[in-house]
Amino acid sequence: MIGVQSEAAPALHTAWSEGHLKAHDRMETFAEGVATRVPFALTMGLLRERLDEFHLVSEDTIRDGIRELLVSESIVAEGASATSLAALRETRERIRGKTVVFPISGRNIDTAHLHDVLEGRDSSE
């Protein structure tokens, strides 16, 4: 199992990689469902127990995932939900030929933000 987090909010990834529960000084992602600065013990315990890998993905790749899901598959997805597709895109050569399942579960995206993503704009600017 592979975990995915935005590189603009790396608190969980850093805590998982380094084995601590320290708060991170940065949380700048638009993907609200993965926007955290503070790792919690229960969550980290589950991640350490179940994850084989943990990847950071770019905000642009997350936006590309939202856009691709809507345009190609008619699926509305929020940023946090599109992180799994972002990770697939960034690791496609390594996983080529393997059976892969990735969840698309969050669809809570503001209409104005979705419009910005579809137009290729960064709404955080």
GUZAFI-424738 format. One record per atom (N, C-alpha, C): residue number from 1; x, y, z. Coordinates in pm, 1 decimal. Layout:
residues N
{pt NUM; {X; Y; Z}}
...
END
This chain:
residues 125
{pt 1; {84.6; -115.6; 0.0}}
{pt 1; {0.0; 0.0; 0.0}}
{pt 1; {90.2; 123.2; 0.0}}
{pt 2; {50.2; 221.9; -78.5}}
{pt 2; {128.3; 343.7; -93.9}}
{pt 2; {45.9; 463.0; -46.9}}
{pt 3; {102.6; 542.4; 42.2}}
{pt 3; {39.6; 664.7; 87.5}}
{pt 3; {82.7; 780.1; -0.8}}
{pt 4; {-2.3; 881.0; -9.8}}
{pt 4; {27.3; 996.8; -93.7}}
{pt 4; {-10.4; 1124.3; -18.3}}
{pt 5; {75.2; 1223.4; -28.7}}
{pt 5; {54.6; 1352.0; 36.6}}
{pt 5; {105.2; 1461.1; -55.6}}
{pt 6; {46.2; 1577.4; -49.0}}
{pt 6; {94.8; 1690.6; -125.8}}
{pt 6; {229.6; 1736.0; -73.0}}
{pt 7; {320.7; 1767.6; -163.8}}
{pt 7; {450.9; 1818.6; -120.1}}
{pt 7; {438.3; 1957.1; -55.9}}
{pt 8; {324.8; 2023.1; -73.7}}
{pt 8; {301.1; 2153.4; -11.4}}
{pt 8; {248.1; 2140.1; 131.8}}
{pt 9; {224.9; 2018.0; 176.0}}
{pt 9; {181.9; 1990.1; 313.6}}
{pt 9; {243.7; 1856.1; 355.7}}
{pt 10; {373.7; 1852.5; 376.2}}
{pt 10; {444.9; 1725.7; 394.9}}
{pt 10; {450.2; 1670.2; 537.2}}
{pt 11; {369.3; 1720.3; 629.3}}
{pt 11; {380.3; 1681.2; 770.4}}
{pt 11; {371.2; 1530.2; 791.8}}
{pt 12; {269.7; 1465.4; 735.2}}
{pt 12; {255.0; 1321.4; 756.3}}
{pt 12; {368.4; 1243.8; 692.3}}
{pt 13; {406.3; 1282.0; 572.1}}
{pt 13; {516.4; 1214.0; 503.2}}
{pt 13; {645.8; 1225.4; 583.6}}
{pt 14; {674.6; 1345.6; 631.4}}
{pt 14; {796.0; 1367.9; 710.2}}
{pt 14; {792.9; 1286.1; 838.9}}
{pt 15; {680.9; 1288.4; 908.9}}
{pt 15; {668.2; 1212.1; 1033.6}}
{pt 15; {683.1; 1062.7; 1007.8}}
{pt 16; {621.6; 1013.3; 900.3}}
{pt 16; {630.5; 870.2; 865.2}}
{pt 16; {774.4; 833.7; 829.8}}
{pt 17; {838.3; 916.5; 749.1}}
{pt 17; {975.0; 889.1; 704.2}}
{pt 17; {1077.3; 897.2; 817.0}}
{pt 18; {1057.6; 993.4; 906.4}}
{pt 18; {1156.9; 1018.1; 1010.4}}
{pt 18; {1119.8; 957.6; 1145.8}}
{pt 19; {999.8; 902.5; 1156.6}}
{pt 19; {959.3; 833.5; 1279.1}}
{pt 19; {932.1; 923.0; 1398.5}}
{pt 20; {863.5; 1033.8; 1378.0}}
{pt 20; {830.7; 1123.9; 1488.9}}
{pt 20; {688.8; 1178.4; 1472.5}}
{pt 21; {645.9; 1261.0; 1567.2}}
{pt 21; {513.7; 1324.8; 1562.4}}
{pt 21; {524.7; 1477.1; 1568.8}}
{pt 22; {633.7; 1532.3; 1521.4}}
{pt 22; {654.6; 1676.6; 1526.9}}
{pt 22; {568.5; 1748.4; 1423.5}}
{pt 23; {516.8; 1863.5; 1463.6}}
{pt 23; {442.4; 1948.3; 1370.3}}
{pt 23; {537.6; 2000.5; 1263.6}}
{pt 24; {484.6; 2023.9; 1145.8}}
{pt 24; {564.2; 2077.7; 1035.6}}
{pt 24; {533.9; 2226.3; 1022.9}}
{pt 25; {629.8; 2303.6; 977.2}}
{pt 25; {610.1; 2448.0; 966.7}}
{pt 25; {535.9; 2489.4; 840.2}}
{pt 26; {510.6; 2395.7; 749.6}}
{pt 26; {451.1; 2431.3; 620.7}}
{pt 26; {324.7; 2351.5; 593.6}}
{pt 27; {219.8; 2420.5; 546.5}}
{pt 27; {96.6; 2357.6; 503.1}}
{pt 27; {32.2; 2453.6; 405.3}}
{pt 28; {63.4; 2436.3; 277.8}}
{pt 28; {20.0; 2531.7; 176.6}}
{pt 28; {-60.9; 2468.6; 64.4}}
{pt 29; {-108.1; 2348.1; 81.3}}
{pt 29; {-180.2; 2280.0; -25.5}}
{pt 29; {-323.4; 2329.9; -39.4}}
{pt 30; {-373.6; 2325.6; -161.3}}
{pt 30; {-515.4; 2355.7; -185.6}}
{pt 30; {-600.0; 2231.1; -161.3}}
{pt 31; {-537.6; 2114.7; -152.4}}
{pt 31; {-607.4; 1987.4; -133.1}}
{pt 31; {-644.7; 1973.1; 14.5}}
{pt 32; {-760.3; 2025.1; 49.9}}
{pt 32; {-800.3; 2037.3; 190.0}}
{pt 32; {-799.7; 1905.7; 267.4}}
{pt 33; {-833.9; 1796.9; 203.4}}
{pt 33; {-840.9; 1668.7; 273.3}}
{pt 33; {-706.5; 1613.0; 316.5}}
{pt 34; {-597.1; 1667.3; 265.0}}
{pt 34; {-462.7; 1625.2; 306.2}}
{pt 34; {-384.4; 1743.4; 363.6}}
{pt 35; {-454.9; 1849.8; 397.0}}
{pt 35; {-392.0; 1970.8; 449.6}}
{pt 35; {-375.5; 1958.1; 600.4}}
{pt 36; {-256.9; 1921.1; 642.5}}
{pt 36; {-230.4; 1907.6; 784.9}}
{pt 36; {-87.8; 1949.9; 815.6}}
{pt 37; {-69.1; 2005.6; 933.7}}
{pt 37; {64.3; 2041.4; 981.8}}
{pt 37; {106.6; 1951.7; 1097.2}}
{pt 38; {9.7; 1886.0; 1159.0}}
{pt 38; {37.3; 1810.2; 1280.7}}
{pt 38; {0.2; 1662.8; 1261.4}}
{pt 39; {96.9; 1571.9; 1271.4}}
{pt 39; {65.4; 1429.4; 1264.4}}
{pt 39; {13.2; 1379.6; 1400.0}}
{pt 40; {-89.5; 1295.8; 1396.4}}
{pt 40; {-146.9; 1242.2; 1519.4}}
{pt 40; {-102.2; 1098.3; 1540.1}}
{pt 41; {-87.6; 1058.9; 1664.7}}
{pt 41; {-34.1; 926.8; 1700.0}}
{pt 41; {-115.8; 813.1; 1639.4}}
{pt 42; {-248.9; 818.7; 1648.8}}
{pt 42; {-332.2; 711.1; 1595.7}}
{pt 42; {-313.0; 696.3; 1445.2}}
{pt 43; {-318.8; 808.2; 1374.4}}
{pt 43; {-300.6; 805.4; 1229.1}}
{pt 43; {-162.7; 754.3; 1192.7}}
{pt 44; {-59.8; 803.5; 1258.2}}
{pt 44; {76.5; 760.8; 1226.2}}
{pt 44; {97.2; 613.3; 1257.1}}
{pt 45; {35.7; 565.5; 1362.8}}
{pt 45; {45.9; 422.8; 1393.9}}
{pt 45; {-10.0; 337.2; 1281.6}}
{pt 46; {-125.3; 377.4; 1230.6}}
{pt 46; {-186.7; 303.2; 1119.1}}
{pt 46; {-101.7; 312.9; 992.8}}
{pt 47; {-50.6; 431.3; 964.1}}
{pt 47; {33.0; 448.1; 844.9}}
{pt 47; {160.1; 364.7; 854.6}}
{pt 48; {224.5; 366.0; 967.9}}
{pt 48; {348.3; 287.8; 985.2}}
{pt 48; {321.4; 138.2; 975.6}}
{pt 49; {207.2; 97.6; 1023.6}}
{pt 49; {170.0; -44.2; 1022.1}}
{pt 49; {134.0; -93.1; 881.8}}
{pt 50; {73.2; -6.5; 800.4}}
{pt 50; {13.3; -53.3; 675.1}}
{pt 50; {79.5; -6.0; 546.8}}
{pt 51; {154.2; 103.2; 550.9}}
{pt 51; {211.8; 154.7; 426.5}}
{pt 51; {345.1; 89.1; 394.3}}
{pt 52; {363.6; 58.5; 266.9}}
{pt 52; {492.0; 10.8; 217.4}}
{pt 52; {577.7; 127.4; 169.0}}
{pt 53; {511.1; 229.6; 116.5}}
{pt 53; {576.7; 349.0; 63.8}}
{pt 53; {488.9; 468.9; 93.3}}
{pt 54; {549.8; 586.0; 83.5}}
{pt 54; {475.6; 710.0; 102.2}}
{pt 54; {535.2; 811.7; 5.6}}
{pt 55; {453.0; 868.1; -81.0}}
{pt 55; {500.1; 960.3; -184.5}}
{pt 55; {447.7; 1101.2; -162.6}}
{pt 56; {528.8; 1196.9; -201.5}}
{pt 56; {486.4; 1335.9; -209.2}}
{pt 56; {460.9; 1368.3; -355.7}}
{pt 57; {351.7; 1439.0; -383.3}}
{pt 57; {318.6; 1477.1; -520.7}}
{pt 57; {302.6; 1628.8; -528.4}}
{pt 58; {325.9; 1682.1; -646.5}}
{pt 58; {319.6; 1826.7; -664.7}}
{pt 58; {175.9; 1876.0; -674.0}}
{pt 59; {158.0; 2001.7; -641.5}}
{pt 59; {26.6; 2065.2; -653.7}}
{pt 59; {-19.0; 2064.3; -800.0}}
{pt 60; {73.7; 2087.5; -891.8}}
{pt 60; {37.9; 2086.5; -1033.6}}
{pt 60; {-10.0; 1948.9; -1078.4}}
{pt 61; {53.7; 1843.6; -1028.7}}
{pt 61; {11.8; 1708.7; -1065.4}}
{pt 61; {-125.1; 1676.9; -1006.6}}
{pt 62; {-153.6; 1728.8; -887.7}}
{pt 62; {-286.7; 1710.4; -828.6}}
{pt 62; {-390.7; 1781.6; -915.1}}
{pt 63; {-362.1; 1905.0; -954.9}}
{pt 63; {-454.6; 1978.4; -1042.9}}
{pt 63; {-475.6; 1903.6; -1175.0}}
{pt 64; {-366.9; 1852.2; -1231.6}}
{pt 64; {-378.1; 1774.6; -1355.9}}
{pt 64; {-469.3; 1654.1; -1335.9}}
{pt 65; {-460.2; 1589.9; -1218.5}}
{pt 65; {-545.0; 1475.4; -1188.6}}
{pt 65; {-691.9; 1512.5; -1181.0}}
{pt 66; {-721.1; 1624.2; -1116.2}}
{pt 66; {-860.2; 1671.5; -1108.2}}
{pt 66; {-913.6; 1694.7; -1248.6}}
{pt 67; {-834.5; 1763.5; -1328.9}}
{pt 67; {-875.0; 1796.8; -1465.8}}
{pt 67; {-893.8; 1669.5; -1549.7}}
{pt 68; {-799.8; 1577.7; -1540.4}}
{pt 68; {-808.1; 1453.7; -1618.2}}
{pt 68; {-929.3; 1369.6; -1578.7}}
{pt 69; {-955.7; 1358.4; -1450.2}}
{pt 69; {-1071.2; 1279.9; -1405.4}}
{pt 69; {-1202.0; 1337.7; -1457.6}}
{pt 70; {-1213.0; 1470.1; -1456.9}}
{pt 70; {-1336.3; 1531.5; -1504.9}}
{pt 70; {-1349.1; 1522.4; -1656.8}}
{pt 71; {-1244.7; 1558.9; -1726.9}}
{pt 71; {-1250.1; 1563.4; -1873.4}}
{pt 71; {-1256.3; 1423.8; -1934.6}}
{pt 72; {-1173.8; 1332.1; -1886.5}}
{pt 72; {-1165.0; 1198.7; -1947.5}}
{pt 72; {-1265.5; 1098.1; -1893.4}}
{pt 73; {-1301.6; 1111.9; -1764.9}}
{pt 73; {-1384.5; 1010.4; -1700.2}}
{pt 73; {-1517.7; 1062.7; -1647.6}}
{pt 74; {-1541.4; 1193.0; -1658.8}}
{pt 74; {-1662.8; 1258.1; -1606.0}}
{pt 74; {-1678.1; 1236.0; -1455.9}}
{pt 75; {-1565.3; 1238.1; -1385.1}}
{pt 75; {-1563.7; 1221.2; -1239.6}}
{pt 75; {-1518.0; 1351.8; -1176.5}}
{pt 76; {-1603.1; 1408.6; -1091.8}}
{pt 76; {-1563.8; 1526.8; -1015.1}}
{pt 76; {-1486.7; 1478.0; -893.4}}
{pt 77; {-1365.3; 1528.6; -875.4}}
{pt 77; {-1282.8; 1486.6; -762.1}}
{pt 77; {-1220.3; 1608.4; -697.1}}
{pt 78; {-1212.2; 1606.0; -565.8}}
{pt 78; {-1142.1; 1711.4; -493.9}}
{pt 78; {-992.2; 1684.4; -499.3}}
{pt 79; {-914.6; 1783.1; -456.1}}
{pt 79; {-769.0; 1770.0; -460.5}}
{pt 79; {-715.9; 1649.6; -385.4}}
{pt 80; {-763.2; 1626.4; -263.9}}
{pt 80; {-714.3; 1512.7; -185.2}}
{pt 80; {-742.3; 1380.5; -255.6}}
{pt 81; {-856.7; 1372.2; -319.3}}
{pt 81; {-892.9; 1250.7; -390.9}}
{pt 81; {-802.9; 1228.6; -512.2}}
{pt 82; {-763.4; 1335.6; -576.6}}
{pt 82; {-680.2; 1326.4; -697.1}}
{pt 82; {-533.5; 1298.7; -665.5}}
{pt 83; {-494.4; 1298.6; -537.2}}
{pt 83; {-354.4; 1269.6; -505.6}}
{pt 83; {-314.7; 1129.3; -548.7}}
{pt 84; {-407.3; 1034.2; -541.9}}
{pt 84; {-372.2; 897.7; -582.8}}
{pt 84; {-342.2; 891.9; -731.9}}
{pt 85; {-420.0; 962.3; -813.1}}
{pt 85; {-391.5; 967.7; -956.1}}
{pt 85; {-260.1; 1041.7; -981.0}}
{pt 86; {-234.8; 1145.7; -904.2}}
{pt 86; {-108.5; 1218.2; -917.4}}
{pt 86; {10.2; 1124.9; -892.1}}
{pt 87; {0.0; 1042.1; -789.1}}
{pt 87; {107.7; 946.8; -759.8}}
{pt 87; {122.8; 844.8; -872.0}}
{pt 88; {11.6; 798.7; -926.8}}
{pt 88; {19.9; 704.7; -1039.3}}
{pt 88; {91.8; 767.8; -1157.7}}
{pt 89; {60.2; 891.2; -1186.4}}
{pt 89; {124.4; 960.9; -1298.4}}
{pt 89; {274.1; 973.6; -1275.9}}
{pt 90; {313.9; 1005.1; -1152.9}}
{pt 90; {455.3; 1026.2; -1124.2}}
{pt 90; {535.7; 896.8; -1112.8}}
{pt 91; {469.5; 783.4; -1097.0}}
{pt 91; {539.3; 654.4; -1084.9}}
{pt 91; {501.2; 557.8; -1196.7}}
{pt 92; {443.0; 607.2; -1304.1}}
{pt 92; {386.8; 520.9; -1408.7}}
{pt 92; {485.9; 421.1; -1466.8}}
{pt 93; {609.8; 459.2; -1483.5}}
{pt 93; {707.4; 365.1; -1540.5}}
{pt 93; {735.2; 249.1; -1445.1}}
{pt 94; {744.1; 279.0; -1318.3}}
{pt 94; {773.6; 174.8; -1219.0}}
{pt 94; {657.7; 77.2; -1199.6}}
{pt 95; {535.0; 123.9; -1217.6}}
{pt 95; {419.2; 37.3; -1193.8}}
{pt 95; {360.3; -20.8; -1322.2}}
{pt 96; {417.8; 15.9; -1435.3}}
{pt 96; {368.0; -34.1; -1563.7}}
{pt 96; {357.8; -187.9; -1561.5}}
{pt 97; {242.9; -239.8; -1603.7}}
{pt 97; {219.9; -383.4; -1610.9}}
{pt 97; {170.5; -446.1; -1481.6}}
{pt 98; {161.8; -367.8; -1374.8}}
{pt 98; {114.9; -419.3; -1246.3}}
{pt 98; {-33.4; -386.8; -1229.6}}
{pt 99; {-100.9; -466.2; -1148.1}}
{pt 99; {-239.4; -437.4; -1113.8}}
{pt 99; {-238.6; -329.6; -1006.7}}
{pt 100; {-309.7; -220.1; -1033.0}}
{pt 100; {-311.0; -105.8; -942.0}}
{pt 100; {-455.0; -65.1; -915.8}}
{pt 101; {-485.4; -39.3; -790.1}}
{pt 101; {-616.3; 12.5; -750.7}}
{pt 101; {-591.2; 143.8; -679.1}}
{pt 102; {-664.5; 247.5; -718.7}}
{pt 102; {-649.5; 374.4; -648.3}}
{pt 102; {-787.4; 432.7; -621.3}}
{pt 103; {-806.7; 479.4; -497.2}}
{pt 103; {-939.2; 531.0; -459.7}}
{pt 103; {-963.5; 671.9; -511.9}}
{pt 104; {-1083.7; 694.5; -556.9}}
{pt 104; {-1132.5; 828.3; -589.3}}
{pt 104; {-1260.4; 842.5; -507.4}}
{pt 105; {-1247.0; 902.6; -387.9}}
{pt 105; {-1362.3; 904.0; -298.9}}
{pt 105; {-1411.7; 1043.4; -263.1}}
{pt 106; {-1326.5; 1142.3; -265.8}}
{pt 106; {-1369.0; 1276.1; -226.4}}
{pt 106; {-1412.4; 1358.8; -346.1}}
{pt 107; {-1531.3; 1417.7; -335.9}}
{pt 107; {-1584.3; 1498.4; -445.7}}
{pt 107; {-1623.6; 1637.6; -399.3}}
{pt 108; {-1573.2; 1677.9; -283.7}}
{pt 108; {-1611.0; 1804.4; -224.0}}
{pt 108; {-1515.1; 1914.0; -270.4}}
{pt 109; {-1541.4; 1969.7; -388.6}}
{pt 109; {-1456.8; 2075.6; -441.9}}
{pt 109; {-1543.9; 2197.2; -473.3}}
{pt 110; {-1497.9; 2312.3; -431.0}}
{pt 110; {-1567.6; 2436.9; -456.2}}
{pt 110; {-1577.1; 2460.6; -606.8}}
{pt 111; {-1693.1; 2505.8; -652.8}}
{pt 111; {-1716.3; 2527.1; -795.9}}
{pt 111; {-1617.2; 2626.3; -854.7}}
{pt 112; {-1591.3; 2734.3; -784.1}}
{pt 112; {-1496.6; 2834.6; -834.0}}
{pt 112; {-1356.1; 2775.6; -845.2}}
{pt 113; {-1318.4; 2695.2; -745.7}}
{pt 113; {-1186.3; 2632.1; -749.3}}
{pt 113; {-1178.3; 2532.5; -865.1}}
{pt 114; {-1282.8; 2455.5; -886.4}}
{pt 114; {-1285.0; 2360.7; -997.5}}
{pt 114; {-1271.1; 2434.8; -1130.2}}
{pt 115; {-1339.7; 2545.6; -1142.8}}
{pt 115; {-1329.4; 2626.3; -1264.4}}
{pt 115; {-1184.5; 2672.2; -1285.9}}
{pt 116; {-1118.2; 2719.0; -1179.4}}
{pt 116; {-978.0; 2761.4; -1189.7}}
{pt 116; {-888.8; 2645.4; -1235.1}}
{pt 117; {-910.2; 2528.6; -1177.8}}
{pt 117; {-830.8; 2411.2; -1215.4}}
{pt 117; {-851.4; 2377.8; -1362.4}}
{pt 118; {-975.1; 2380.6; -1406.9}}
{pt 118; {-1003.8; 2349.0; -1547.2}}
{pt 118; {-944.9; 2452.1; -1642.6}}
{pt 119; {-933.7; 2575.7; -1597.5}}
{pt 119; {-874.9; 2682.6; -1679.6}}
{pt 119; {-723.3; 2686.4; -1668.3}}
{pt 120; {-666.5; 2599.5; -1582.8}}
{pt 120; {-521.9; 2595.3; -1566.2}}
{pt 120; {-466.6; 2702.5; -1475.3}}
{pt 121; {-552.3; 2758.8; -1389.7}}
{pt 121; {-509.1; 2863.0; -1297.4}}
{pt 121; {-490.1; 2805.6; -1157.6}}
{pt 122; {-397.0; 2864.2; -1086.4}}
{pt 122; {-372.3; 2830.8; -945.6}}
{pt 122; {-455.5; 2925.9; -862.5}}
{pt 123; {-563.8; 2878.9; -804.0}}
{pt 123; {-654.9; 2966.5; -729.1}}
{pt 123; {-596.2; 3015.6; -598.1}}
{pt 124; {-482.8; 2963.6; -556.5}}
{pt 124; {-420.9; 3010.3; -431.7}}
{pt 124; {-340.4; 3137.4; -453.6}}
{pt 125; {-320.0; 3174.8; -578.8}}
{pt 125; {-238.8; 3294.9; -607.0}}
{pt 125; {-319.8; 3420.9; -589.6}}
END
